[in-house]
Amino acid sequence: MKIALLGASGRIGHCILQEALSRGHQVTAVVRDPARLGSPPEGVKVVTGNVLDPSGLAGRVAGHDAVVSAIGPHLPDGDPQVVVQAANSLVEGVSISGTFRLVVVGGAGSLEVAPGVQLVDTPEFPAAWKPIALAHREALAIYQAADDFIDWTYVSPSALIEPGPRTGSFRVGTNQLLTDAKGESRISMEDYAVALVDELEKPQFVRQQMTVGY
């Protein structure tokens, strides 16, 4: 599979890059600043592109089987609205490109913890994380409103996602927060990448939100 990956220089994007390569996929890293990517792994094609330029983006991703976006703000000081701007641009750019499979690294805040109650709206949700969570929720609404010919999947992590082992053992769901036997909601970035590439290879959640957790 030929995959165009945006956000490959980020931590989650790097995990997705490594996972896709380990399975023999061809990856094109679309980056604004190639220097941020460092020395890319062997076999990775690096092209310069701006996710916020729909027409330019279309030219960079045309000819690929799928587009993966791991775009997010540079925390802690980045503007959370970049994920909203990126969503609008991705929908337009992917529509132009002819590559209609789009898989997006999303947020956990829009997952339900009870019927009609999303994680971001709970009293205990950390105030510091609320702006980015709300921006991710707004971005999800943009994908949900996209034209039918865009086969998008919005991949929400668990409440806690951090570097860890690649176990290959996890659960997947739709729009409800997953918790383990201890009531914790967590996933490693490495296993998150496994689930995302699984969805690329064998789509189960086309035009849906999905989540992954232990």
One Martini backbone bead per residue (centre of mass of N, CA, C, O) as a GRO file, in nm:
protein
  214
    1MET     BB    1   0.098   0.035   0.020
    2LYS     BB    2   0.028   0.380  -0.041
    3ILE     BB    3   0.140   0.630   0.193
    4ALA     BB    4   0.031   0.939   0.319
    5LEU     BB    5   0.215   1.128   0.568
    6LEU     BB    6   0.112   1.336   0.828
    7GLY     BB    7   0.318   1.400   1.100
    8ALA     BB    8   0.596   1.223   1.120
    9SER     BB    9   0.755   1.404   1.351
   10GLY     BB   10   0.586   1.292   1.552
   11ARG     BB   11   0.525   1.054   1.780
   12ILE     BB   12   0.285   0.914   1.643
   13GLY     BB   13   0.382   0.937   1.351
   14HIS     BB   14   0.636   0.764   1.394
   15CYS     BB   15   0.489   0.504   1.470
   16ILE     BB   16   0.336   0.477   1.205
   17LEU     BB   17   0.577   0.465   1.022
   18GLN     BB   18   0.707   0.208   1.144
   19GLU     BB   19   0.465   0.018   1.109
   20ALA     BB   20   0.432   0.040   0.803
   21LEU     BB   21   0.719  -0.052   0.727
   22SER     BB   22   0.709  -0.336   0.874
   23ARG     BB   23   0.473  -0.418   0.643
   24GLY     BB   24   0.571  -0.293   0.347
   25HIS     BB   25   0.507  -0.006   0.312
   26GLN     BB   26   0.465   0.291   0.136
   27VAL     BB   27   0.616   0.608   0.236
   28THR     BB   28   0.498   0.947   0.246
   29ALA     BB   29   0.639   1.236   0.374
   30VAL     BB   30   0.451   1.521   0.468
   31VAL     BB   31   0.635   1.828   0.503
   32ARG     BB   32   0.735   2.144   0.590
   33ASP     BB   33   1.007   2.035   0.757
   34PRO     BB   34   1.252   1.811   0.697
   35ALA     BB   35   1.435   1.861   0.950
   36ARG     BB   36   1.230   1.741   1.166
   37LEU     BB   37   1.278   1.436   1.066
   38GLY     BB   38   1.553   1.398   0.977
   39SER     BB   39   1.650   1.073   0.933
   40PRO     BB   40   1.504   0.878   0.737
   41PRO     BB   41   1.404   0.595   0.668
   42GLU     BB   42   1.436   0.354   0.466
   43GLY     BB   43   1.208   0.426   0.190
   44VAL     BB   44   1.142   0.717   0.248
   45LYS     BB   45   0.946   0.969   0.125
   46VAL     BB   46   1.021   1.320   0.094
   47VAL     BB   47   0.790   1.595   0.116
   48THR     BB   48   0.683   1.916   0.055
   49GLY     BB   49   0.413   2.037   0.273
   50ASN     BB   50   0.083   2.187   0.333
   51VAL     BB   51  -0.207   2.117   0.501
   52LEU     BB   52  -0.330   2.428   0.450
   53ASP     BB   53  -0.300   2.342   0.131
   54PRO     BB   54  -0.514   2.190  -0.066
   55SER     BB   55  -0.387   2.189  -0.353
   56GLY     BB   56  -0.103   2.102  -0.270
   57LEU     BB   57  -0.188   1.845  -0.123
   58ALA     BB   58  -0.315   1.697  -0.361
   59GLY     BB   59  -0.042   1.662  -0.515
   60ARG     BB   60   0.102   1.488  -0.285
   61VAL     BB   61  -0.137   1.246  -0.261
   62ALA     BB   62  -0.148   1.161  -0.527
   63GLY     BB   63  -0.140   0.805  -0.590
   64HIS     BB   64  -0.248   0.706  -0.333
   65ASP     BB   65  -0.426   0.491  -0.113
   66ALA     BB   66  -0.353   0.681   0.143
   67VAL     BB   67  -0.434   0.902   0.416
   68VAL     BB   68  -0.238   1.027   0.695
   69SER     BB   69  -0.322   1.211   0.998
   70ALA     BB   70  -0.085   1.362   1.257
   71ILE     BB   71  -0.200   1.636   1.317
   72GLY     BB   72  -0.068   1.887   1.548
   73PRO     BB   73   0.015   2.060   1.803
   74HIS     BB   74   0.276   2.220   1.965
   75LEU     BB   75   0.338   2.125   2.263
   76PRO     BB   76   0.198   2.366   2.479
   77ASP     BB   77   0.185   2.632   2.254
   78GLY     BB   78  -0.001   2.550   2.051
   79ASP     BB   79  -0.261   2.565   1.822
   80PRO     BB   80  -0.551   2.384   1.831
   81GLN     BB   81  -0.682   2.489   1.550
   82VAL     BB   82  -0.514   2.317   1.350
   83VAL     BB   83  -0.715   2.071   1.338
   84VAL     BB   84  -0.941   2.228   1.198
   85GLN     BB   85  -0.789   2.334   0.954
   86ALA     BB   86  -0.697   2.054   0.858
   87ALA     BB   87  -0.974   1.932   0.808
   88ASN     BB   88  -1.066   2.123   0.585
   89SER     BB   89  -0.820   2.070   0.397
   90LEU     BB   90  -0.844   1.761   0.370
   91VAL     BB   91  -1.121   1.743   0.244
   92GLU     BB   92  -1.045   1.908  -0.006
   93GLY     BB   93  -0.778   1.771  -0.098
   94VAL     BB   94  -0.883   1.478  -0.122
   95SER     BB   95  -1.105   1.538  -0.328
   96ILE     BB   96  -0.901   1.628  -0.555
   97SER     BB   97  -0.688   1.380  -0.568
   98GLY     BB   98  -0.837   1.072  -0.561
   99THR     BB   99  -0.779   1.013  -0.256
  100PHE     BB  100  -1.030   0.868  -0.031
  101ARG     BB  101  -0.843   0.767   0.197
  102LEU     BB  102  -0.892   0.863   0.550
  103VAL     BB  103  -0.671   0.885   0.835
  104VAL     BB  104  -0.719   1.000   1.178
  105VAL     BB  105  -0.574   1.160   1.439
  106GLY     BB  106  -0.730   1.186   1.737
  107GLY     BB  107  -0.940   1.229   2.009
  108ALA     BB  108  -1.092   1.155   2.337
  109GLY     BB  109  -1.315   1.373   2.418
  110SER     BB  110  -1.557   1.247   2.219
  111LEU     BB  111  -1.600   1.027   2.408
  112GLU     BB  112  -1.808   0.818   2.570
  113VAL     BB  113  -1.917   0.762   2.927
  114ALA     BB  114  -2.214   0.819   2.847
  115PRO     BB  115  -2.509   0.879   2.742
  116GLY     BB  116  -2.433   1.188   2.592
  117VAL     BB  117  -2.135   1.175   2.735
  118GLN     BB  118  -1.842   1.341   2.720
  119LEU     BB  119  -1.531   1.358   2.838
  120VAL     BB  120  -1.492   1.678   2.810
  121ASP     BB  121  -1.772   1.725   2.995
  122THR     BB  122  -1.642   1.647   3.244
  123PRO     BB  123  -1.538   1.764   3.552
  124GLU     BB  124  -1.244   1.599   3.545
  125PHE     BB  125  -1.144   1.745   3.315
  126PRO     BB  126  -0.871   1.891   3.213
  127ALA     BB  127  -0.827   2.221   3.150
  128ALA     BB  128  -0.558   2.213   2.978
  129TRP     BB  129  -0.706   2.002   2.756
  130LYS     BB  130  -0.965   2.135   2.638
  131PRO     BB  131  -0.890   2.287   2.374
  132ILE     BB  132  -0.794   2.033   2.214
  133ALA     BB  133  -1.052   1.865   2.252
  134LEU     BB  134  -1.247   2.063   2.113
  135ALA     BB  135  -1.100   2.070   1.842
  136HIS     BB  136  -1.133   1.769   1.779
  137ARG     BB  137  -1.442   1.773   1.780
  138GLU     BB  138  -1.468   1.972   1.545
  139ALA     BB  139  -1.319   1.796   1.340
  140LEU     BB  140  -1.509   1.556   1.342
  141ALA     BB  141  -1.753   1.714   1.225
  142ILE     BB  142  -1.622   1.760   0.950
  143TYR     BB  143  -1.603   1.464   0.864
  144GLN     BB  144  -1.909   1.396   0.903
  145ALA     BB  145  -1.978   1.625   0.667
  146ALA     BB  146  -1.865   1.483   0.447
  147ASP     BB  147  -1.849   1.349   0.169
  148ASP     BB  148  -1.910   1.021   0.071
  149PHE     BB  149  -1.626   0.981  -0.097
  150ILE     BB  150  -1.499   0.995   0.190
  151ASP     BB  151  -1.296   0.748   0.357
  152TRP     BB  152  -1.317   0.794   0.677
  153THR     BB  153  -1.111   0.781   0.988
  154TYR     BB  154  -1.143   0.824   1.344
  155VAL     BB  155  -0.872   0.794   1.581
  156SER     BB  156  -0.915   0.724   1.907
  157PRO     BB  157  -0.787   0.730   2.195
  158SER     BB  158  -0.726   0.710   2.491
  159ALA     BB  159  -0.693   0.910   2.757
  160LEU     BB  160  -0.411   0.757   2.758
  161ILE     BB  161  -0.110   0.850   2.575
  162GLU     BB  162   0.201   0.667   2.543
  163PRO     BB  163   0.488   0.548   2.561
  164GLY     BB  164   0.554   0.194   2.472
  165PRO     BB  165   0.460  -0.104   2.412
  166ARG     BB  166   0.438  -0.362   2.163
  167THR     BB  167   0.178  -0.601   2.183
  168GLY     BB  168  -0.101  -0.639   2.003
  169SER     BB  169  -0.292  -0.594   2.266
  170PHE     BB  170  -0.634  -0.503   2.215
  171ARG     BB  171  -0.903  -0.277   2.182
  172VAL     BB  172  -1.197  -0.202   1.993
  173GLY     BB  173  -1.405   0.081   1.895
  174THR     BB  174  -1.595   0.356   1.882
  175ASN     BB  175  -1.754   0.612   2.090
  176GLN     BB  176  -1.635   0.459   2.347
  177LEU     BB  177  -1.477   0.442   2.628
  178LEU     BB  178  -1.199   0.261   2.723
  179THR     BB  179  -1.159   0.017   2.987
  180ASP     BB  180  -1.024  -0.149   3.234
  181ALA     BB  181  -1.031  -0.335   3.524
  182LYS     BB  182  -0.932  -0.051   3.676
  183GLY     BB  183  -1.059   0.199   3.502
  184GLU     BB  184  -0.855   0.243   3.278
  185SER     BB  185  -0.740   0.471   3.009
  186ARG     BB  186  -0.522   0.310   2.772
  187ILE     BB  187  -0.231   0.364   2.545
  188SER     BB  188   0.003   0.304   2.329
  189MET     BB  189   0.152   0.432   2.058
  190GLU     BB  190   0.226   0.160   1.931
  191ASP     BB  191  -0.064   0.029   1.944
  192TYR     BB  192  -0.208   0.250   1.797
  193ALA     BB  193  -0.056   0.203   1.529
  194VAL     BB  194  -0.155  -0.081   1.483
  195ALA     BB  195  -0.459  -0.012   1.463
  196LEU     BB  196  -0.436   0.187   1.227
  197VAL     BB  197  -0.306  -0.010   1.020
  198ASP     BB  198  -0.528  -0.216   1.032
  199GLU     BB  199  -0.744  -0.022   0.912
  200LEU     BB  200  -0.602   0.013   0.643
  201GLU     BB  201  -0.600  -0.293   0.558
  202LYS     BB  202  -0.891  -0.350   0.736
  203PRO     BB  203  -1.173  -0.211   0.709
  204GLN     BB  204  -1.432  -0.118   0.976
  205PHE     BB  205  -1.451   0.234   1.002
  206VAL     BB  206  -1.610   0.373   0.782
  207ARG     BB  207  -1.726   0.673   0.859
  208GLN     BB  208  -1.582   0.663   1.154
  209GLN     BB  209  -1.541   0.624   1.484
  210MET     BB  210  -1.255   0.516   1.672
  211THR     BB  211  -1.104   0.295   1.919
  212VAL     BB  212  -0.823   0.239   2.158
  213GLY     BB  213  -0.760  -0.022   2.411
  214TYR     BB  214  -0.712  -0.220   2.713
   0.00000   0.00000   0.00000
